[in-house]
Amino acid sequence: MRVTPHLLLLLLLSVCLCVFSYSARHAGRIKHPCCEAISAVNISKDVMGDQYIEYPAGKRCVKAVGFKTEKGWVCTDPHALWVQRRVANMTKI
C-alpha cells in the first residue's frame, strides 16, 4: 500500500481531532491546587523534607505556604513567624 500525502494529512488531522476531543472532555476535571483555608496550628515538627510550596490567593483560595507531612500537604499562614523561619532554610518548589 502506497501512502500518499493526502492520506498522511488525513491521518494527522484525525489524530489531532482525537487529542483535542480528549482534552476538551477532561479540561473541567483538572484542578489547580490552592488553599481554601489555612491551619492555625504550628506543624513544624510534622514537616517532611526540605521543600515548600507558595500558594497564591484566588477566587476561593487564600495565600498560603504548603508543607508536606505524613498526612499530605498542609496549608499554613505565610505571615506566621514559625512559617517564615521554617521556609528560610527550605527550597521553594
PyMOL commands that set and color helices and strands:
alter all, ss='L'
color gray80, all
select helices_A, chain A and resi 5-29+44-46+81-87
alter helices_A, ss='H'
color red, helices_A
select strands_A, chain A and resi 51-55+64-69+72-76+91-92
alter strands_A, ss='S'
color yellow, strands_A
deselect
rebuild
show_as cartoon
